[in-house]
Amino acid sequence: MSSQPPSRAAHLETLRSDVRDEIKRRIEQRDKFSIQLTISLGAILAVAFSKPELSRVLVAAPLVSIYFTVLILYSYRIHAVLTGYLREKLEPELASVVGTAIEFELETYYSKHAVAGIRKTFFLAALWIVTLSSLAYLYASASPQSFVYVVGVLAVLYLVACGLITWAFVK
């Protein structure tokens, strides 16, 4: 007894389902990264301002922000590839095979009616705010003079990293 291969429509529907599932996992992943970022920064702030001598802990805030922001933005990039694949390849083909209008397909409809990227912009802005405000506070409160040099070196490294991240993910 030979099994029949799936119909073209069934195959396309399976692909669409897999891609939609991956998109949902990406959204969930970003939410978790966002929560972890918030908790991490909150813990750093709590320690840094609990005692004056612990304020140098703020030096870790930009690093934590950079780490989670890259994870979040990379997830957005993969999400964009997946939605593009749905909108440009799968949905037109599936609509053609089953005889429906492309406007009824989810990603096609969504792309025409939603404002995408607001959270992505938020994460980039938050990266810059965390980095600049942490460095400014550390510089303003730095003593002895040797720590001013440490803050200066870290400022250069962090600002270069933020610039590269912004350049790499703003498109």
C-alpha positions as CSV (number, residue, x, y, z in Angstrom):
1,M,0.0,0.0,0.0
2,S,1.6,3.3,-1.1
3,S,0.9,6.5,0.8
4,Q,0.0,9.6,-1.2
5,P,2.2,12.6,-0.8
6,P,0.4,15.6,0.8
7,S,-1.5,17.9,-1.5
8,R,0.2,21.2,-2.4
9,A,-2.3,23.1,-0.2
10,A,-1.7,20.8,2.7
11,H,2.1,21.2,2.3
12,L,1.8,25.0,2.2
13,E,-0.5,25.0,5.2
14,T,2.0,22.9,7.1
15,L,4.8,25.3,6.2
16,R,2.6,28.3,7.2
17,S,1.7,26.7,10.5
18,D,5.4,26.0,11.3
19,V,6.4,29.6,10.4
20,R,3.6,31.1,12.5
21,D,4.6,28.9,15.4
22,E,8.2,30.1,15.1
23,I,7.0,33.7,15.0
24,K,4.9,33.1,18.2
25,R,8.0,31.6,19.9
26,R,10.1,34.7,18.9
27,I,7.5,37.0,20.4
28,E,7.4,35.0,23.6
29,Q,11.2,34.9,23.7
30,R,11.5,38.7,23.4
31,D,9.0,39.1,26.2
32,K,11.1,36.9,28.4
33,F,14.3,38.7,27.5
34,S,12.6,42.0,28.2
35,I,11.6,40.8,31.7
36,Q,15.1,39.5,32.3
37,L,16.6,42.9,31.2
38,T,14.2,44.8,33.5
39,I,14.9,42.5,36.5
40,S,18.7,42.7,35.9
41,L,18.8,46.5,35.6
42,G,16.5,46.8,38.7
43,A,18.9,44.6,40.7
44,I,21.9,46.6,39.6
45,L,20.2,49.9,40.5
46,A,19.1,48.5,43.9
47,V,22.6,47.4,44.8
48,A,24.2,50.6,43.3
49,F,22.1,52.9,45.4
50,S,21.8,50.8,48.5
51,K,25.2,52.2,49.8
52,P,27.3,55.0,48.3
53,E,30.4,52.7,48.1
54,L,28.5,50.3,45.9
55,S,27.6,52.9,43.2
56,R,30.4,51.5,41.0
57,V,28.1,48.5,40.3
58,L,26.4,50.7,37.8
59,V,29.4,50.0,35.5
60,A,27.6,46.7,34.7
61,A,24.3,48.3,33.6
62,P,25.3,49.2,30.1
63,L,26.8,45.7,29.6
64,V,23.6,44.0,30.7
65,S,21.6,46.4,28.5
66,I,23.8,45.7,25.5
67,Y,23.6,41.9,26.0
68,F,19.8,41.7,26.2
69,T,19.2,44.4,23.6
70,V,21.3,42.4,21.1
71,L,19.3,39.2,21.9
72,I,16.0,41.1,21.5
73,L,17.0,42.9,18.3
74,Y,18.3,39.7,16.7
75,S,15.0,38.0,17.5
76,Y,13.2,40.9,15.8
77,R,15.5,40.4,12.7
78,I,14.6,36.7,12.5
79,H,10.9,37.6,13.0
80,A,11.1,40.0,10.0
81,V,12.6,37.3,7.8
82,L,9.9,34.9,8.8
83,T,7.0,37.3,8.2
84,G,8.6,38.3,4.9
85,Y,8.7,34.6,3.9
86,L,5.0,34.3,4.9
87,R,3.9,37.5,3.2
88,E,6.0,37.2,0.0
89,K,6.1,33.4,-0.6
90,L,3.8,31.3,1.3
91,E,0.7,33.4,1.5
92,P,0.5,34.3,-2.2
93,E,1.1,30.7,-3.2
94,L,-1.5,29.3,-0.7
95,A,-4.0,31.9,-1.7
96,S,-3.5,31.0,-5.3
97,V,-3.8,27.2,-4.6
98,V,-7.0,27.5,-2.6
99,G,-8.5,30.3,-4.6
100,T,-8.8,33.1,-2.0
101,A,-7.8,36.7,-2.2
102,I,-4.3,37.4,-0.8
103,E,-5.8,40.2,1.4
104,F,-7.3,37.6,3.6
105,E,-3.9,36.2,4.6
106,L,-2.8,37.2,8.1
107,E,0.7,38.7,7.5
108,T,-0.4,40.4,4.3
109,Y,-3.3,42.0,6.2
110,Y,-1.3,42.8,9.2
111,S,1.5,44.5,7.3
112,K,-1.0,46.9,5.8
113,H,-2.8,47.8,9.0
114,A,-0.2,47.6,11.8
115,V,2.6,49.9,13.0
116,A,5.5,47.5,13.3
117,G,8.7,48.2,15.1
118,I,7.6,50.4,18.0
119,R,9.0,48.1,20.6
120,K,12.2,47.7,18.6
121,T,12.7,51.4,18.7
122,F,12.0,51.4,22.4
123,F,14.7,48.8,23.1
124,L,17.3,50.8,21.1
125,A,16.3,54.0,22.9
126,A,16.5,52.3,26.3
127,L,20.0,50.9,25.4
128,W,21.2,54.4,24.8
129,I,19.5,55.9,27.9
130,V,20.9,53.2,30.2
131,T,24.4,53.5,28.8
132,L,24.5,57.3,28.7
133,S,22.9,57.8,32.1
134,S,25.0,55.2,33.8
135,L,28.2,56.5,32.4
136,A,27.3,60.1,33.2
137,Y,26.5,59.2,36.8
138,L,29.7,57.2,37.2
139,Y,31.8,60.0,35.7
140,A,30.1,62.6,37.9
141,S,30.6,60.6,41.1
142,A,34.0,59.1,40.2
143,S,36.8,59.2,42.7
144,P,39.7,58.5,42.9
145,Q,41.0,59.9,39.7
146,S,42.1,56.4,38.5
147,F,38.4,55.4,38.4
148,V,37.7,58.3,36.1
149,Y,40.1,56.7,33.6
150,V,38.3,53.4,34.0
151,V,34.9,55.1,33.3
152,G,36.5,56.9,30.3
153,V,37.7,53.6,28.8
154,L,34.4,51.9,29.4
155,A,32.6,54.9,28.0
156,V,34.5,54.5,24.7
157,L,33.9,50.8,24.6
158,Y,30.2,51.0,25.5
159,L,29.5,53.9,23.1
160,V,31.2,52.1,20.2
161,A,29.2,49.0,21.0
162,C,25.9,51.0,21.1
163,G,26.8,52.7,17.9
164,L,27.5,49.3,16.2
165,I,24.3,47.8,17.5
166,T,22.3,50.7,16.3
167,W,23.9,50.6,12.9
168,A,23.5,46.8,12.6
169,F,19.8,46.7,13.6
170,V,18.3,50.0,12.2
171,K,17.3,49.2,8.7
